[in-house]
Amino acid sequence: MNEPLYGTPHAHGPLLGPLSPPLVRSTTAGQPDAETLRAMGAGERPGEFYQRLGHQNGRAFESLVASHEGADGAVAFASGMAAISGAMAAHLATGDRVLVAEEIYGGTSAFATTDLVRFGVRVDRFSALDLDGLRAQLQRPAKFVVFESPINPTLRVVDIAAVAKLARAAGALTLFDGTFAPPPVQWALRLGVDLVAHSATKFYGGHSDVLAGVVAGRHELLGPIEAWRRRTGAVLAPDPAWLLLRSWPTLLLRLQAQQEAALVLARGLADEVRAGRLVEVSYPGLPGDRDHELARRQMGGGGCVVTVEVAGGLPGARRAFDRLQRIARAPSLGGVESLATLPAFTTHASLTPAQRRTAGIADGLMRIAVGLEGADVLLGDVRQALQG
């Protein structure tokens, strides 16, 4: 088997030479002879050739992800949506059937129901929280089962191992969006999924200054995905790849601090429920959360996002949202800054109020992605926003 053209795990040795990896922006590289040119152009030999086919900064990031995930390899893309759409498109053909969870990121849902359908792929929906329903859907052949956990923005937790087992028994591949809980918070591949995708913009980037995506898994599944990336030109550029390498050494520290602060914030906001200013606080790390036992079994904590339902519905949520002083009013998550967003206006704005209620998304829902300001600062900000 030829050496993969994407990143694979590598042995860690002593740090020698420059401790910060060089940024190489060159779009092309000279070769010593015709045979090398032929082999690299044919994809038979890795190395520097032409940037669209891969480059050293990108492969270094991919190798870190592969090692971290416990995967054969990883393929990096220019965004999270490029990664998850590329993973599907690389393995699907006209006439194939794919099962996409109802509780999935809106961009993934739109790609499946608009673009895959346009190219003759049958897309059926299922609830990732209903294993019997999935089992029934798998009575008919499916190529892919696509899902996420914790679910955005409700933070419901899916039994990943059970979904993967059902899909495998039916001959379907699983594609899992692990953006909300990367390792060590959650090891999706260890739980049995075939491919895990991340918006690397979030925790892997960690500083709100890079747009990227990545897919990790087995070589035989990644090969077609890397080929799709080459053909479509969706490769991650050197500059964002270098920024991801810069962020990597602090990943575990950031995750630990953010997750600890999220738990303190969720516990503290329970007082606001008793006071009637909040209807509910959702956080899988809380002992009283409906999915706490499942989260305890398959996660290393409750994650770094807290969702609250503000009393008074959407008007109440808007008032509290507008009064935030330390938490930024912005989409995304995983950065050093804490961010708040209203799903009714952002991630699930395309749904009607009735559709959002069916999905368990109350109009008064506010999602808080916890950064590094400290739990006391965040708790104080939310409290003053609710009480002001």
N, C-alpha and C positions, 0 to 999 in steps of 0.2 A: 504493500500500500504506500502511495506517495505521501510524503510528509504534508500535513494539512497547511493550507495557506492562511489560516487564522490562528489565533492564540491557543496554546495548550499549556497545561501546568508544567512548571519547570522547577528543578531542584534549587533550593535557596542556599547560596554560599555566602562567604564573608563579603562585606561591602568594600569594593576596591574602586579607586578612581572617583569620578564625579558622583556625589551622592544624589544630586538632582539630575534626572535623565535629560539628555539634550533634546531640544525641540528641532526636528528636521522638517522643513517646509517644502523641500524640493519635490516637484511633481514628477520628476523622471530621474533615472539613474543610468549611467553608462555601464556597459557590459564588456567583458574581456574578449569575447569571441562569438562567432555565429552560433555555435552549439548552445552556449549559455543563453543567448538571445532566444533561440528556438524553444529551449526547455522552460524558460521563465514565461515566455509568451503563451505557451501551451498549458501553463498552470502545473507543470510537472516538478517545478523547483521553487521553494519559497525564497524570499529575499526582496531587496529593493529593485523595482522594475518601473512601475507606473502607479501613481498614488491611488487611482481608482481601484486597483487590484489589491490594495493593502499597503501598509507602511509600518515602520518600526515602532512609532508611538502607539498606533492602534493595536498592534500585536502585543505590545507590553501590557496594555490595559486588559486586553482579552485574556492574557495568561494569568493575570492577577484574579480576574473574575472566575476563570475556570478552577484555579486552585481554591478560591474561597468557597465556591459552590460545590466542590467535589465532583466536577464534571470532566469529561474527556477534553472539552474545549469550549470556546465561546466566540461569537461573532458580533462585532460592534457595528452599530448603525448611527446615522445622523440624528435620530430621535427615537423615543420610545415607541411611537406609532410606526415608524419605519421598521423597527425591530419586530413588533408583533404582527404587523401586516405582512412583512416579508417572510416570517416563519410560516404563516398560513399559505400565502401565495406560492411559495416554493414547493409545497407538498400537495396542493390541490389542483384538480383539473375539472373541466366541464363534466357534469354528471355526478361528481362527488357530493357527499352530504357532510355537513359540519354542524355540530351542536354547540351553540353559543349560549352561555348562561344569561338569563334575564338580568342578573345582578352583575354587570360588567361595566367597565369604563365606557363612557359614551362614545369616544373615538373608535374603540374596538367594535362596538355595536354598529356604528355607522358604516365602518368599512365592510363588515360582514353583510349587512342588510342592503347596502347600496352597491358596492363594487363587486363583491363575490357573487352576488345574485346576478349582476349585469353580465358576468362571464359564465353563467350557467351552473354555478355551484348552488346546491340546495342548502339553505340555512334554516334550521329549526331551533327554537328556543326551549330552554328548560330552566328550572329553578335549581341552583346549586345547593339549596337548603332542603331539597326534596329528593332523597335518594331513590325512593320508589318511583317517582316520576322519571328520573334519569334512567332507571333500569327499564322502564317501559319504552322510553325513547330509543334505547339501545337494542331493542328487539329488531329494529331495522338497521342495516349496515351504516356506519358513520366512519369518516376518515379521522375526524378531530373532535375532541371535547375541549372547549375553551372556557376557562373560569378564573376566578381570583379569590383571594382571602388574605386578610380581612376585606370585607366588601366595602367599597366606597359608595356613599359616605356613612352608611348605617353602622359599619364596623361589626356586622355579623360575621361569625367565623364558620367556615365550611370545613367539613371533614375531608381533608385533602386525600388521605390514604384511601378512604372508602370510595371517593370519586375515581381515583386512579385505578383502583382494583376493578371496579365495574367496567371502566373503559377498556382496560387491558383484556378482561375476559371476553369482551365483545369485539376485540381486534381493532379498537380505536386508539389513536395517539392522544395524549393529553398535552395541551399547551396552557401553561399556568402563568398568570401575571402576578409576579411576586413583589411589585414595586413598594407596597405598603409595609412589607416586613422582610427585608433581605436578611441573609445569614449574618450573625448568629441568632437573630430573633426568630427566624423560621427557615428550615432546611427543606425546601420543596422537593428537590431531587431525591433526598433520603426518604421522603414520604411516598415516593413512587411515581411522580410525574415524569413525563418523557422530556419535555422542554420547559425551561423557565425563562421568562422574559422580564426585563426591568426597564422602566424609564430611568436610565442612569442620570438623568437630569436631577433626580431627587436625592436620595441618600448617597449614592456613589459619587455624585458631583458635590453635593453638600453645601455649596456656597452661592447658589442662585446665579451662577455665571457661566453655565455650560449646558448645552442641549445635546442629549445623547441617548442611545438605547443599546441594549445588549441581549443576546439569547445564548443560553448555555445548555449543554446536554451531551448526547452521545455523538461520536464522529459521523456515524452513518446518517444521522438526521441533520447534522450541521452542514455536511458537504453540499447538499442542494440549496441550503439557505445562503451559504457563502457565494455559490454560483449565481443565485438570484441577485445578491447584493452587487456583484461585479456587473451583471447585465443591466441593472437598473441605475447604477451609480449612487446608491444610498449609503456609501461608505462614510464612516466617521472621519472627519478631517483631523490633521495633526494637532492643531491648536487646542480644540476641545479634548482630544485624547491626552495631551500633555497636562491639561488642567485636571483631568480625572486622576492621572498619576500623582499629581500634587496633592489631591484630596485623600488619596488612599490611606496614608499612614495614620490619619486621625479618624478613620471610619468607625472603628470599634469604640473609641473614646466618645465620639459624638453620639452614636447609637445608645450607649450606656447612659450618658447624661440626659439625653432627650427622653428616653424611656422612663427613667427614674422621675423626671420632672412631670411627665404625662400622668403617671400614677398619682403623684401628690396633687396635681391639678384636679384630676377626676375625683379623688377623695374629698378635696376641699369644696368642690362644687356641689356635693351632696347637700350641704347646708342650704344652698339656693333652691334645691328641690323642696326641702321642708318649708322654706319660706314662701314658696309658691311662685318664685320668679323663674324657675325652670320646671319644665314638665318631666324631663328625664336627662340623665347623663349616661352616655354609652361609652364604655371602655372595657375591652375584654379582660384586662388585668384586674378589674374590680371583682372581689369575691361574690358580690350580688349580681353581676352581669349574667344574662341568660346563657351566654356561651362560655362562661368562665372555665368550666371543667374541660371542655374541648380545647380551649386555648391553652390551658395549663398542660394538657397532654402533648400538643403539637407545636407550641410556641415557647420561646424562652423569654416570656414576658408579654405584656399587653400591647406592645407597639408604641409608636410615637405620635399618635393622633387621638384626639378626644372630640367626640361629637355631643353637642347639647341641643335639646329642643327647648326653645325659649317660649315662655308663656305669652299668649296673645297672638300666636300664629306668625304669619309673615310680617305684619306691621310691628309686632313686638321684637322679632328678630332683627328687623331693619333698624329700629331705634337703638338696640344694644350694639349692633354692628357698627353703627355710625359713631358711637361714643367710645369705642376702643381707642386707647392712647398709645400703648406700647406694642400691641400686636398689630402687624400690618394687615390692611385689608387687601388681600391679593390671593390669586390661585396658586397652586402647587404645594409642595411639602418637601421635607427632608433637608432643608437648608438650616443654617445657623440662626436665621431669623424666624420667629414665630409668625405664622400666617393664619388669617381667618377668612373664610369664604362662606357664602350662602349658596348651597347646592341648587336652590330654586332659581337662582340667577346665573349659575355657572355650569357645573358638571351635568346637571339634569334640567337645564332650562328648556330643552326641546320637548320635554314631556308636559302633558297637561297636569293640572293639580290632581285630577283623579288618578292618572297613571302614576304620579309620584306617590300617592297614598297607597296604591296597590303594591308598589315596590318598597313600602315601609319608610318613605322619605317624607316626613312632615314638612309643611311649608315653613314652619318656624325653626327648622334645623339649621344649626351653625356648626361648621367643621373647623376645628382648631388644630393646626399642625404645629407641634411643639418644637421650639428652637432651643437656644442656649442662654436665654436671658436669666433663667433661674425660675424655679417653681413659684416662689413667693411673689416675684414680680408679675408673673402671668396670672396667678390667682387674684392678686389685687386688682389687676386691670379688668379682668372679666367681672369681678364683683362690682367695681365702680360703674362699669358699663350697664350692668343689670339694675343697679340701684339708683342710678343718676336720674 
